[in-house]
Amino acid sequence: MVEQDLRVTKKSLYETVADRIEDMILDNSLQQGERLPSEQELATRFGISRNVMRESLKLLKERQLIVQKNGDGTYIAKPENDSVTEVLNRMLRLNDIGYMDIFEMRSLLEPYACRLVASRENIPDLEKLDFYIQEMVKTENIWDMRADYDILFHVQIAEWTGNPLLVCFIKSMVDLWKTILVRGIQIQQVGHQDGIEFHKRILECLRARDPQAAEETMRAHIEKSKRLCWVE
């Protein structure tokens, strides 16, 4: 039988301690905003050295589960949505996600988002969407800005769903999505006006509180964009 080295290294030890504290945060044994004991006291409680505890806290800080305030101590924190979005964005790039994958995901998420917003009893301030459309018109020849306003229109609808996970997924695609969009505007000039008209129709559906039409129009918009933007 081959002997295995079962000794716990310092690295695995600090990660194990960090994982245990993370579990305590996730199961609400430790509450957001709660002040943690001192580094030395934590080290004593876990039966580890202060250096190992320091590394554990550093790892928790990287995970955005704690915040350290100079002269005040360490507090339990909640990761911001933007940090989750950044992680997802890196995953997309590292896993070689393609343009068609982006369109497929958008086709799954955005029509549903439109339906949900149109179904709400209290319709949000839709003038924001009208503003983005007007800015898209004004920046027709400034491709980068034109793409930004286009994406803001879609992200705003996602945010109105009130579903933070859906928003994270939508925002995580923005960088690759913008690359596709700018290329489509450059190569297919007809795509600019086509996009304007679709955005206006989507806005009209939301104003009319017509969930079915909102969903179908968003789906048609994404399908048409896919055909216009995808150039070999």
Secondary structure as GFF3:
##gff-version 3
##sequence-region A 1 232
A	DSSP	alpha_helix	10	26	.	.	.	ID=ss1
A	DSSP	alpha_helix	39	46	.	.	.	ID=ss2
A	DSSP	alpha_helix	50	62	.	.	.	ID=ss3
A	DSSP	beta_strand	66	69	.	.	.	ID=ss4
A	DSSP	beta_strand	73	76	.	.	.	ID=ss5
A	DSSP	alpha_helix	81	94	.	.	.	ID=ss6
A	DSSP	alpha_helix	99	119	.	.	.	ID=ss7
A	DSSP	alpha_helix	127	138	.	.	.	ID=ss8
A	DSSP	alpha_helix	143	160	.	.	.	ID=ss9
A	DSSP	alpha_helix	164	172	.	.	.	ID=ss10
A	DSSP	alpha_helix	174	187	.	.	.	ID=ss11
A	DSSP	alpha_helix	190	207	.	.	.	ID=ss12
A	DSSP	alpha_helix	211	229	.	.	.	ID=ss13
###
